[in-house]
Amino acid sequence: MKPATPLIAQLNSVDFSVIPAGEFRCPPHLHHFHQLDVILEGQVLIRAGASSANSGSGMRARRGLCLLIPPLCRHAYYAQRGFRQISFKFHLSPQYWADFGNDYRCTMLPAHRLCELEACGSDYAQRAPLAHQQALGAAALCLVALARTAPARPAVAHEENALLEENALLPQLWPLLEAIEARPFEAWPVSTLARACHLSGDHFARSFRHLFATTPQRYLLEARMRAAAELLIASNQPIKRIAESAGYASVHSFSRAFKAVFGTSPALYRHTPRQL
């Protein structure tokens, strides 16, 4: 039996956020990675997705809430009495993007899972032996719990053919998505991807959109910009050099593409705090 692909391709960080009592505001923002937050103590108002821009809506998160925020999903936090949480920032394996979608997802975790997360965070902070593997396992268990709470999609007649197309496409598509994530700055013509899956361009685009709720062109642009955002945060490279690496002839054209995805300029993104 072929081993399953790990849920998490790369774990970037594990953070304990301890917010003291008093008014706390983290304005709407977004990331280039997946973020998994679990409230360990206290309460906080979280606005995610469309509600992030609406001051009158959001979810009242309390101890045990597990929230998955995908890349490019805007979110904001507001609290008055303080709270504690553990936050995992990571890159989800491309094979599972369709399973978790492009919008936030949440569930409540049992008490024993919260105890495991407390121990995980403590060990990770102290750099205990195997702490990284422990964190990967803890985050994966949370992801499994989130996946199990997803409502089953009703099978309707007009979707049956699309579902069959997806099943036929998936085995050929995953290696391509992994290659795109590994080499996002390369040229990836959609026609080439379609031929690799032995499909016409229209057939490939239709199946891809049904599977990922976005077009292949948009997926490729977001993969390229997420990789550029990673360089902005993780390196001191000038923006001009990052633009050239991403395949753009000018900083202006790169900045325009980056803002179309992240809603802000590369320079502002580089200097925006990302504590939550």
Backbone as CSV, one residue per row, in Angstrom:
resi,resn,N_x,N_y,N_z,CA_x,CA_y,CA_z,C_x,C_y,C_z
1,MET,0.845,-1.192,0.000,0.000,0.000,0.000,0.883,1.245,0.000
2,LYS,0.601,2.190,-0.932,1.420,3.389,-1.053,1.219,4.294,0.157
3,PRO,2.304,4.791,0.770,2.151,5.672,1.933,1.378,6.937,1.575
4,ALA,0.563,7.393,2.505,-0.198,8.622,2.293,0.728,9.832,2.372
5,THR,0.417,10.851,1.607,1.172,12.101,1.667,0.891,12.806,2.989
6,PRO,1.915,13.292,3.692,1.666,14.016,4.953,0.757,15.214,4.723
7,LEU,-0.090,15.517,5.690,-0.971,16.676,5.582,-0.167,17.974,5.482
8,ILE,0.881,18.076,6.281,1.655,19.306,6.350,2.979,19.121,5.608
9,ALA,3.168,19.939,4.572,4.399,19.847,3.790,5.557,20.536,4.490
10,GLN,5.267,21.627,5.198,6.318,22.388,5.884,5.713,23.128,7.062
11,LEU,6.255,22.897,8.247,5.831,23.620,9.446,6.752,24.814,9.649
12,ASN,6.193,26.006,9.589,7.010,27.217,9.706,7.270,27.608,11.157
13,SER,6.219,27.559,11.976,6.396,27.993,13.369,5.254,27.496,14.236
14,VAL,5.525,27.440,15.533,4.507,27.156,16.545,4.640,28.251,17.589
15,ASP,3.554,28.977,17.831,3.626,30.141,18.721,2.550,30.064,19.797
16,PHE,2.962,30.387,21.032,2.013,30.662,22.098,1.781,32.170,22.109
17,SER,0.538,32.569,21.938,0.200,33.988,22.052,-0.518,34.197,23.371
18,VAL,0.072,34.983,24.251,-0.539,35.299,25.543,-0.910,36.778,25.511
19,ILE,-2.188,37.057,25.376,-2.678,38.433,25.280,-3.215,38.848,26.646
20,PRO,-2.621,39.827,27.291,-3.069,40.225,28.636,-4.426,40.925,28.597
21,ALA,-5.045,41.040,29.762,-6.336,41.709,29.868,-6.206,43.159,29.409
22,GLY,-7.285,43.671,28.863,-7.277,45.011,28.288,-7.625,44.930,26.821
23,GLU,-7.972,46.035,26.236,-8.414,46.013,24.845,-7.272,45.592,23.924
24,PHE,-7.578,44.643,23.058,-6.605,44.159,22.087,-7.275,44.106,20.726
25,ARG,-6.629,44.687,19.740,-7.147,44.659,18.368,-6.038,44.216,17.424
26,CYS,-6.335,43.220,16.638,-5.455,42.818,15.536,-6.256,43.060,14.263
27,PRO,-5.929,44.103,13.497,-6.776,44.493,12.367,-6.805,43.434,11.271
28,PRO,-7.774,43.529,10.349,-7.872,42.547,9.255,-6.568,42.439,8.474
29,HIS,-6.121,41.220,8.261,-4.894,40.968,7.519,-4.972,39.554,6.941
30,LEU,-4.010,39.201,6.125,-3.976,37.857,5.553,-2.530,37.379,5.445
31,HIS,-2.370,36.076,5.194,-1.052,35.450,5.145,-0.882,34.671,3.848
32,HIS,0.353,34.237,3.600,0.644,33.401,2.441,0.726,31.920,2.821
33,PHE,0.417,31.592,4.073,0.496,30.215,4.559,-0.829,29.840,5.221
34,HIS,-0.997,28.558,5.534,-2.124,28.126,6.359,-1.807,28.424,7.824
35,GLN,-2.844,28.765,8.564,-2.678,29.046,9.991,-3.762,28.304,10.761
36,LEU,-3.335,27.589,11.799,-4.252,26.831,12.647,-4.156,27.400,14.054
37,ASP,-5.234,28.015,14.536,-5.258,28.624,15.862,-6.197,27.843,16.779
38,VAL,-5.751,27.593,17.998,-6.589,26.934,19.004,-6.606,27.808,20.251
39,ILE,-7.802,28.188,20.693,-7.940,29.001,21.899,-7.792,28.089,23.117
40,LEU,-6.841,28.416,23.981,-6.560,27.597,25.157,-7.168,28.173,26.438
41,GLU,-7.422,29.467,26.438,-7.973,30.097,27.636,-8.535,31.460,27.246
42,GLY,-9.659,31.838,27.854,-10.235,33.153,27.618,-11.169,33.173,26.427
43,GLN,-11.524,34.370,26.007,-12.437,34.565,24.892,-11.909,35.650,23.976
44,VAL,-12.232,35.530,22.698,-11.802,36.521,21.716,-12.824,36.526,20.582
45,LEU,-13.074,37.688,20.036,-13.926,37.813,18.867,-13.045,37.678,17.632
46,ILE,-13.395,36.734,16.762,-12.622,36.505,15.546,-13.525,36.771,14.348
47,ARG,-13.037,37.580,13.462,-13.739,37.807,12.199,-12.867,37.249,11.088
48,ALA,-13.442,36.416,10.256,-12.672,35.789,9.185,-13.501,35.784,7.913
49,GLY,-12.800,35.760,6.777,-13.502,35.768,5.505,-14.233,37.082,5.292
50,ALA,-15.457,36.994,4.798,-16.239,38.199,4.510,-16.523,39.009,5.761
51,SER,-16.632,38.346,6.922,-16.963,39.059,8.159,-15.797,39.866,8.704
52,SER,-14.588,39.700,8.153,-13.420,40.389,8.701,-13.512,41.899,8.537
53,ALA,-14.293,42.341,7.562,-14.423,43.775,7.330,-15.661,44.358,7.991
54,ASN,-16.417,43.519,8.703,-17.669,43.964,9.314,-17.507,44.002,10.820
55,SER,-17.534,45.195,11.382,-17.295,45.343,12.813,-18.413,44.760,13.660
56,GLY,-19.547,44.435,13.047,-20.672,43.948,13.831,-20.862,42.453,13.789
57,SER,-19.984,41.719,13.145,-20.166,40.275,13.052,-18.864,39.559,13.374
58,GLY,-18.958,38.276,13.559,-17.791,37.467,13.876,-18.167,36.368,14.829
59,MET,-17.205,35.513,15.171,-17.466,34.392,16.074,-16.850,34.672,17.440
60,ARG,-17.603,34.345,18.489,-17.100,34.482,19.853,-16.349,33.209,20.195
61,ALA,-15.038,33.254,20.114,-14.217,32.071,20.328,-13.891,31.911,21.799
62,ARG,-14.020,30.702,22.294,-13.693,30.387,23.681,-12.775,29.177,23.717
63,ARG,-12.419,28.759,24.922,-11.498,27.635,25.087,-11.975,26.434,24.278
64,GLY,-11.071,25.887,23.482,-11.372,24.698,22.713,-11.645,24.956,21.251
65,LEU,-11.856,26.223,20.851,-12.125,26.489,19.440,-10.871,26.279,18.616
66,CYS,-11.008,25.527,17.552,-9.918,25.268,16.610,-10.306,25.906,15.280
67,LEU,-9.487,26.805,14.796,-9.793,27.584,13.596,-8.686,27.411,12.574
68,LEU,-9.051,27.020,11.356,-8.101,26.912,10.249,-8.330,28.083,9.300
69,ILE,-7.291,28.862,9.081,-7.358,30.012,8.187,-6.455,29.730,6.985
70,PRO,-7.023,29.574,5.794,-6.199,29.283,4.625,-5.465,30.521,4.126
71,PRO,-4.499,30.359,3.250,-3.828,31.527,2.680,-4.831,32.470,2.009
72,LEU,-4.565,33.761,2.110,-5.339,34.807,1.443,-6.738,34.963,2.013
73,CYS,-7.000,34.398,3.194,-8.283,34.583,3.879,-8.087,35.665,4.945
74,ARG,-8.736,36.797,4.759,-8.561,37.917,5.680,-9.191,37.586,7.029
75,HIS,-8.524,37.970,8.124,-9.032,37.691,9.459,-8.578,38.773,10.438
76,ALA,-9.338,38.907,11.525,-9.063,39.934,12.537,-9.445,39.389,13.903
77,TYR,-8.776,39.901,14.960,-9.023,39.482,16.341,-9.351,40.717,17.189
78,TYR,-10.274,40.519,18.134,-10.595,41.594,19.083,-10.908,40.960,20.434
79,ALA,-10.270,41.478,21.500,-10.506,40.952,22.849,-10.425,42.078,23.858
80,GLN,-11.096,41.882,24.992,-11.067,42.858,26.083,-10.495,42.282,27.371
81,ARG,-10.600,40.970,27.535,-10.206,40.357,28.807,-8.980,39.462,28.693
82,GLY,-8.347,39.472,27.563,-7.168,38.643,27.388,-7.503,37.218,26.997
83,PHE,-6.558,36.536,26.395,-6.745,35.144,26.013,-5.386,34.522,25.731
84,ARG,-5.393,33.194,25.645,-4.195,32.432,25.281,-4.544,31.528,24.125
85,GLN,-3.602,31.365,23.203,-3.829,30.445,22.103,-2.504,29.847,21.639
86,ILE,-2.611,28.734,20.932,-1.456,28.164,20.244,-1.733,28.281,18.761
87,SER,-0.718,28.665,18.019,-0.886,28.929,16.593,0.179,28.180,15.802
88,PHE,-0.283,27.406,14.824,0.619,26.690,13.915,0.566,27.391,12.560
89,LYS,1.713,27.743,12.029,1.796,28.339,10.703,2.543,27.352,9.809
90,PHE,1.926,26.980,8.687,2.477,25.882,7.891,1.987,25.963,6.457
91,HIS,2.590,25.116,5.625,2.144,24.944,4.245,1.483,23.575,4.129
92,LEU,0.228,23.582,3.760,-0.524,22.341,3.582,-0.085,21.672,2.283
93,SER,0.032,20.347,2.298,0.387,19.627,1.074,-0.667,19.887,0.000
94,PRO,-0.254,20.144,-1.236,-1.211,20.477,-2.297,-2.333,19.455,-2.459
95,GLN,-2.050,18.197,-2.181,-3.050,17.151,-2.347,-4.293,17.404,-1.501
96,TYR,-4.177,18.178,-0.414,-5.300,18.346,0.511,-5.966,19.721,0.425
97,TRP,-5.499,20.578,-0.492,-6.095,21.901,-0.590,-7.593,21.828,-0.857
98,ALA,-7.985,20.970,-1.771,-9.408,20.871,-2.118,-10.233,20.358,-0.944
99,ASP,-9.635,19.545,-0.066,-10.371,18.990,1.073,-10.718,20.068,2.098
100,PHE,-9.859,21.073,2.233,-10.077,22.093,3.262,-10.597,23.417,2.700
101,GLY,-10.491,23.603,1.390,-11.119,24.758,0.769,-10.369,26.059,0.951
102,ASN,-10.991,27.134,0.452,-10.380,28.455,0.454,-10.983,29.387,1.495
103,ASP,-11.880,28.882,2.331,-12.482,29.694,3.370,-12.112,29.103,4.726
104,TYR,-12.307,29.900,5.784,-11.938,29.406,7.110,-12.855,28.267,7.528
105,ARG,-12.380,27.465,8.474,-13.155,26.331,8.997,-12.854,26.205,10.485
106,CYS,-13.851,25.855,11.283,-13.612,25.746,12.718,-14.380,24.573,13.315
107,THR,-13.911,24.133,14.485,-14.560,23.078,15.248,-14.137,23.232,16.710
108,MET,-14.792,22.481,17.584,-14.411,22.481,18.998,-13.629,21.210,19.292
109,LEU,-12.548,21.340,20.039,-11.700,20.203,20.387,-12.012,19.721,21.797
110,PRO,-11.862,18.415,22.063,-12.095,17.896,23.419,-10.975,18.293,24.371
111,ALA,-11.238,18.141,25.663,-10.289,18.575,26.692,-8.943,17.866,26.575
112,HIS,-8.961,16.564,26.264,-7.680,15.847,26.202,-6.805,16.364,25.060
113,ARG,-7.427,16.812,23.955,-6.630,17.360,22.861,-6.003,18.693,23.273
114,LEU,-6.718,19.483,24.063,-6.161,20.755,24.531,-4.968,20.524,25.450
115,CYS,-5.047,19.487,26.290,-3.900,19.154,27.153,-2.689,18.771,26.309
116,GLU,-2.926,18.016,25.243,-1.822,17.635,24.351,-1.212,18.875,23.692
117,LEU,-2.065,19.828,23.316,-1.572,21.042,22.682,-0.785,21.908,23.662
118,GLU,-1.227,21.951,24.911,-0.464,22.673,25.939,0.939,22.080,26.052
119,ALA,1.027,20.751,26.137,2.327,20.088,26.254,3.158,20.303,24.993
120,CYS,2.498,20.255,23.843,3.193,20.452,22.571,3.833,21.832,22.516
121,GLY,3.066,22.853,22.877,3.593,24.210,22.838,4.741,24.417,23.802
122,SER,4.617,23.840,25.005,5.677,23.962,26.003,6.958,23.280,25.522
123,ASP,6.822,22.061,24.984,7.994,21.335,24.492,8.640,22.057,23.309
124,TYR,7.812,22.612,22.438,8.350,23.304,21.265,9.127,24.542,21.693
125,ALA,8.589,25.288,22.669,9.268,26.497,23.149,10.604,26.165,23.803
126,GLN,10.669,24.997,24.457,11.898,24.581,25.144,12.831,23.779,24.236
127,ARG,12.416,23.598,22.976,13.214,22.843,22.006,13.528,21.444,22.513
128,ALA,12.508,20.811,23.065,12.671,19.450,23.571,12.925,18.487,22.416
129,PRO,13.547,17.331,22.697,13.767,16.342,21.639,12.452,15.960,20.963
130,LEU,12.477,15.891,19.633,11.329,15.507,18.810,10.162,16.491,18.909
131,ALA,10.417,17.708,19.399,9.339,18.687,19.536,8.735,19.053,18.186
132,HIS,9.568,19.114,17.150,9.055,19.456,15.822,8.092,18.383,15.333
133,GLN,8.482,17.112,15.488,7.607,16.014,15.076,6.335,15.982,15.921
134,GLN,6.477,16.300,17.203,5.312,16.368,18.082,4.335,17.442,17.603
135,ALA,4.866,18.586,17.209,4.017,19.673,16.718,3.333,19.289,15.405
136,LEU,4.062,18.627,14.525,3.462,18.169,13.269,2.294,17.220,13.542
137,GLY,2.492,16.292,14.495,1.434,15.349,14.829,0.231,16.024,15.455
138,ALA,0.482,16.992,16.357,-0.616,17.691,17.024,-1.433,18.496,16.024
139,ALA,-0.746,19.193,15.130,-1.459,19.976,14.119,-2.236,19.066,13.166
140,ALA,-1.640,17.935,12.805,-2.330,17.003,11.901,-3.603,16.463,12.536
141,LEU,-3.566,16.153,13.827,-4.769,15.665,14.516,-5.867,16.729,14.509
142,CYS,-5.481,17.990,14.670,-6.465,19.071,14.599,-7.063,19.169,13.194
143,LEU,-6.226,19.008,12.187,-6.720,19.057,10.813,-7.690,17.920,10.526
144,VAL,-7.397,16.745,11.055,-8.298,15.607,10.875,-9.645,15.905,11.526
145,ALA,-9.614,16.489,12.729,-10.868,16.844,13.406,-11.660,17.853,12.584
146,LEU,-10.984,18.812,11.974,-11.659,19.789,11.126,-12.257,19.130,9.886
147,ALA,-11.506,18.210,9.292,-11.998,17.532,8.094,-13.249,16.711,8.396
148,ARG,-13.292,16.121,9.576,-14.433,15.270,9.929,-15.698,16.076,10.209
149,THR,-15.550,17.347,10.509,-16.731,18.167,10.802,-17.290,18.824,9.550
150,ALA,-16.631,18.628,8.405,-17.127,19.243,7.174,-18.452,18.609,6.781
151,PRO,-19.464,19.411,6.452,-20.749,18.844,6.032,-20.608,18.082,4.724
152,ALA,-21.268,16.957,4.665,-21.225,16.159,3.443,-21.927,16.916,2.319
153,ARG,-21.302,16.975,1.165,-21.904,17.656,0.036,-22.941,16.763,-0.610
154,PRO,-24.193,17.206,-0.702,-25.219,16.357,-1.303,-24.919,16.096,-2.771
155,ALA,-25.107,14.875,-3.168,-24.878,14.495,-4.565,-26.121,14.812,-5.375
156,VAL,-26.001,15.733,-6.291,-27.112,16.070,-7.166,-26.769,15.637,-8.572
157,ALA,-27.799,15.455,-9.378,-27.614,14.828,-10.684,-26.605,15.566,-11.546
158,HIS,-26.660,16.909,-11.586,-25.787,17.638,-12.496,-24.334,17.655,-12.036
159,GLU,-24.069,17.209,-10.806,-22.687,17.176,-10.306,-22.022,15.825,-10.536
160,GLU,-22.769,14.821,-10.882,-22.203,13.475,-10.965,-21.082,13.397,-11.994
161,ASN,-21.300,13.995,-13.159,-20.263,13.962,-14.182,-19.018,14.719,-13.736
162,ALA,-19.241,15.853,-13.069,-18.099,16.631,-12.580,-17.305,15.840,-11.552
163,LEU,-17.999,15.105,-10.679,-17.304,14.304,-9.680,-16.488,13.195,-10.344
164,LEU,-17.035,12.597,-11.369,-16.293,11.572,-12.102,-15.057,12.175,-12.762
165,GLU,-15.202,13.391,-13.309,-14.064,14.057,-13.926,-12.976,14.340,-12.894
166,GLU,-13.391,14.777,-11.701,-12.424,15.032,-10.638,-11.648,13.768,-10.291
167,ASN,-12.354,12.667,-10.101,-11.703,11.417,-9.716,-10.694,10.974,-10.761
168,ALA,-11.006,11.218,-12.038,-10.078,10.849,-13.106,-8.888,11.798,-13.172
169,LEU,-9.107,13.052,-12.773,-8.056,14.060,-12.866,-7.051,13.983,-11.725
170,LEU,-7.529,13.639,-10.514,-6.704,13.765,-9.314,-5.358,13.042,-9.388
171,PRO,-5.294,11.752,-9.773,-3.990,11.075,-9.745,-2.939,11.746,-10.612
172,GLN,-3.362,12.401,-11.696,-2.407,13.070,-12.571,-2.127,14.499,-12.126
173,LEU,-3.072,15.080,-11.387,-2.940,16.479,-11.004,-2.017,16.690,-9.814
174,TRP,-2.041,15.764,-8.825,-1.257,15.997,-7.605,0.230,16.180,-7.876
175,PRO,0.863,15.341,-8.708,2.290,15.583,-8.977,2.546,16.948,-9.612
176,LEU,1.606,17.413,-10.444,1.760,18.728,-11.052,1.689,19.835,-10.002
177,LEU,0.716,19.727,-9.093,0.582,20.742,-8.049,1.802,20.752,-7.142
178,GLU,2.332,19.577,-6.832,3.543,19.517,-6.009,4.721,20.160,-6.729
179,ALA,4.804,19.965,-8.048,5.881,20.585,-8.824,5.718,22.106,-8.858
180,ILE,4.476,22.579,-8.977,4.212,24.025,-8.975,4.604,24.631,-7.634
181,GLU,4.231,23.971,-6.539,4.577,24.479,-5.213,6.087,24.469,-4.993
182,ALA,6.768,23.476,-5.562,8.223,23.387,-5.394,8.965,24.390,-6.278
183,ARG,8.403,24.691,-7.464,9.058,25.609,-8.406,8.048,26.635,-8.906
184,PRO,7.534,27.473,-8.017,6.431,28.374,-8.393,6.820,29.470,-9.367
185,PHE,8.117,29.778,-9.479,8.527,30.874,-10.351,8.773,30.411,-11.786
186,GLU,8.663,29.126,-12.045,8.805,28.648,-13.412,7.551,28.991,-14.225
187,ALA,7.690,28.961,-15.541,6.532,29.169,-16.415,5.708,27.886,-16.444
188,TRP,4.419,28.022,-16.160,3.525,26.867,-16.147,2.308,27.161,-17.036
189,PRO,2.458,27.059,-18.355,1.306,27.301,-19.239,0.171,26.325,-18.921
190,VAL,-1.041,26.832,-18.848,-2.189,25.970,-18.542,-2.335,24.890,-19.601
191,SER,-2.004,25.222,-20.850,-2.098,24.221,-21.919,-1.174,23.039,-21.652
192,THR,0.004,23.321,-21.076,0.943,22.245,-20.746,0.397,21.373,-19.620
193,LEU,-0.213,22.001,-18.610,-0.818,21.244,-17.515,-1.951,20.365,-18.028
194,ALA,-2.745,20.913,-18.929,-3.864,20.145,-19.485,-3.356,18.932,-20.255
195,ARG,-2.312,19.140,-21.052,-1.768,18.009,-21.819,-1.190,16.942,-20.898
196,ALA,-0.571,17.365,-19.795,-0.012,16.401,-18.850,-1.109,15.539,-18.229
197,CYS,-2.314,16.084,-18.141,-3.459,15.337,-17.601,-4.279,14.679,-18.711
198,HIS,-3.783,14.774,-19.958,-4.445,14.155,-21.117,-5.860,14.692,-21.295
199,LEU,-5.997,16.019,-21.123,-7.294,16.664,-21.264,-7.168,17.865,-22.195
200,SER,-8.280,18.249,-22.779,-8.305,19.499,-23.532,-8.220,20.663,-22.549
201,GLY,-7.853,21.831,-23.061,-7.742,22.988,-22.194,-9.044,23.322,-21.489
202,ASP,-10.161,23.289,-22.220,-11.467,23.604,-21.630,-11.871,22.574,-20.584
203,HIS,-11.641,21.304,-20.908,-12.002,20.220,-19.977,-11.179,20.341,-18.695
204,PHE,-9.892,20.601,-18.855,-9.023,20.741,-17.691,-9.451,21.925,-16.831
205,ALA,-9.716,23.073,-17.452,-10.093,24.271,-16.701,-11.403,24.061,-15.953
206,ARG,-12.359,23.380,-16.597,-13.654,23.131,-15.951,-13.492,22.224,-14.739
207,SER,-12.737,21.154,-14.887,-12.537,20.219,-13.774,-11.742,20.874,-12.653
208,PHE,-10.735,21.658,-13.012,-9.910,22.329,-12.007,-10.756,23.314,-11.206
209,ARG,-11.584,24.073,-11.895,-12.407,25.066,-11.202,-13.409,24.389,-10.272
210,HIS,-13.974,23.270,-10.704,-14.929,22.558,-9.856,-14.237,22.011,-8.612
211,LEU,-12.991,21.617,-8.765,-12.254,21.018,-7.655,-11.744,22.059,-6.675
212,PHE,-11.229,23.183,-7.177,-10.558,24.164,-6.321,-11.311,25.483,-6.183
213,ALA,-12.440,25.626,-6.840,-13.233,26.872,-6.788,-12.410,28.070,-7.258
214,THR,-11.492,27.844,-8.179,-10.717,28.924,-8.779,-10.209,28.440,-10.123
215,THR,-9.748,29.350,-10.940,-9.238,28.969,-12.247,-7.781,28.519,-12.149
216,PRO,-7.291,27.748,-13.114,-5.868,27.385,-13.097,-4.966,28.621,-13.131
217,GLN,-5.366,29.632,-13.908,-4.543,30.846,-13.998,-4.433,31.528,-12.638
218,ARG,-5.550,31.615,-11.924,-5.521,32.258,-10.606,-4.706,31.428,-9.622
219,TYR,-4.828,30.107,-9.692,-4.050,29.238,-8.808,-2.560,29.468,-9.037
220,LEU,-2.141,29.548,-10.306,-0.729,29.747,-10.622,-0.245,31.106,-10.141
221,LEU,-1.078,32.134,-10.315,-0.699,33.470,-9.839,-0.553,33.473,-8.325
222,GLU,-1.493,32.869,-7.609,-1.422,32.857,-6.151,-0.227,32.047,-5.659
223,ALA,0.083,30.933,-6.330,1.257,30.140,-5.939,2.525,30.967,-6.103
224,ARG,2.613,31.716,-7.195,3.784,32.556,-7.450,3.889,33.670,-6.402
225,MET,2.768,34.307,-6.093,2.791,35.414,-5.135,3.003,34.921,-3.703
226,ARG,2.482,33.746,-3.371,2.735,33.199,-2.031,4.225,32.909,-1.847
227,ALA,4.863,32.402,-2.897,6.306,32.147,-2.821,7.079,33.455,-2.717
228,ALA,6.623,34.475,-3.426,7.269,35.787,-3.325,7.097,36.366,-1.925
229,ALA,5.908,36.194,-1.354,5.664,36.681,0.009,6.569,35.975,1.014
230,GLU,6.802,34.690,0.794,7.708,33.938,1.675,9.107,34.546,1.634
231,LEU,9.566,34.910,0.446,10.882,35.534,0.320,10.911,36.912,0.982
232,LEU,9.822,37.648,0.875,9.757,38.967,1.502,9.946,38.876,3.016
233,ILE,9.363,37.829,3.610,9.414,37.684,5.059,10.712,37.014,5.507
234,ALA,11.151,35.995,4.760,12.249,35.144,5.222,13.627,35.603,4.766
235,SER,13.691,36.588,3.881,14.997,37.011,3.374,15.090,38.534,3.369
236,ASN,16.300,39.014,3.168,16.537,40.453,3.065,16.748,40.889,1.623
237,GLN,16.335,40.054,0.687,16.525,40.388,-0.718,15.755,41.657,-1.086
238,PRO,16.335,42.516,-1.901,15.588,43.684,-2.379,14.345,43.239,-3.160
239,ILE,13.314,44.039,-3.109,12.070,43.689,-3.807,12.322,43.544,-5.303
240,LYS,13.225,44.348,-5.849,13.536,44.248,-7.277,14.064,42.857,-7.628
241,ARG,14.923,42.315,-6.762,15.477,40.983,-7.032,14.400,39.907,-6.914
242,ILE,13.512,40.047,-5.935,12.414,39.088,-5.795,11.506,39.151,-7.011
243,ALA,11.246,40.364,-7.493,10.418,40.531,-8.695,11.051,39.824,-9.882
244,GLU,12.357,39.974,-10.030,13.054,39.308,-11.141,12.995,37.792,-10.994
245,SER,13.174,37.296,-9.769,13.099,35.851,-9.534,11.720,35.308,-9.871
246,ALA,10.695,36.129,-9.612,9.320,35.705,-9.870,8.943,35.827,-11.337
247,GLY,9.859,36.349,-12.159,9.610,36.410,-13.591,9.032,37.720,-14.085
248,TYR,9.156,38.789,-13.296,8.602,40.083,-13.684,9.716,41.011,-14.142
249,ALA,9.437,41.743,-15.222,10.454,42.614,-15.811,10.641,43.893,-15.018
250,SER,9.649,44.262,-14.210,9.754,45.502,-13.453,9.125,45.326,-12.074
251,VAL,9.571,46.155,-11.135,8.981,46.151,-9.801,7.519,46.579,-9.879
252,HIS,7.214,47.483,-10.794,5.836,47.976,-10.917,4.877,46.852,-11.282
253,SER,5.228,46.055,-12.285,4.332,44.967,-12.700,4.228,43.904,-11.613
254,PHE,5.347,43.630,-10.923,5.311,42.681,-9.817,4.436,43.193,-8.681
255,SER,4.585,44.465,-8.330,3.791,45.041,-7.243,2.307,45.021,-7.574
256,ARG,1.965,45.267,-8.836,0.570,45.236,-9.242,-0.007,43.832,-9.084
257,ALA,0.754,42.822,-9.496,0.292,41.434,-9.359,0.197,41.040,-7.894
258,PHE,1.182,41.458,-7.088,1.181,41.129,-5.662,-0.027,41.751,-4.972
259,LYS,-0.316,43.001,-5.290,-1.454,43.677,-4.665,-2.768,43.061,-5.096
260,ALA,-2.833,42.535,-6.322,-4.054,41.875,-6.784,-4.364,40.628,-5.967
261,VAL,-3.326,40.014,-5.391,-3.517,38.805,-4.580,-3.650,39.142,-3.100
262,PHE,-2.763,39.983,-2.577,-2.710,40.240,-1.136,-3.404,41.525,-0.698
263,GLY,-3.764,42.368,-1.655,-4.443,43.604,-1.290,-3.544,44.661,-0.697
264,THR,-2.245,44.459,-0.777,-1.281,45.422,-0.254,0.002,45.314,-1.059
265,SER,0.887,46.279,-0.906,2.133,46.268,-1.670,3.138,45.303,-1.047
266,PRO,4.129,44.855,-1.829,5.171,43.990,-1.256,5.895,44.636,-0.080
267,ALA,6.154,45.940,-0.161,6.877,46.621,0.921,6.062,46.636,2.205
268,LEU,4.766,46.926,2.105,3.926,46.943,3.304,3.772,45.541,3.883
269,TYR,3.647,44.535,3.009,3.527,43.169,3.487,4.766,42.752,4.258
270,ARG,5.916,43.141,3.765,7.186,42.770,4.412,7.266,43.331,5.833
271,HIS,6.674,44.500,6.088,6.824,45.160,7.367,5.573,45.098,8.223
272,THR,4.588,44.277,7.842,3.388,44.131,8.636,3.605,43.074,9.707
273,PRO,3.355,43.386,10.993,3.504,42.374,12.065,2.560,41.210,11.810
274,ARG,3.012,39.993,12.132,2.206,38.810,11.891,2.115,37.964,13.161
275,GLN,1.819,38.618,14.287,1.777,37.864,15.534,0.549,36.975,15.627
276,LEU,-0.523,37.265,14.879,-1.739,36.449,14.922,-2.169,36.121,13.501
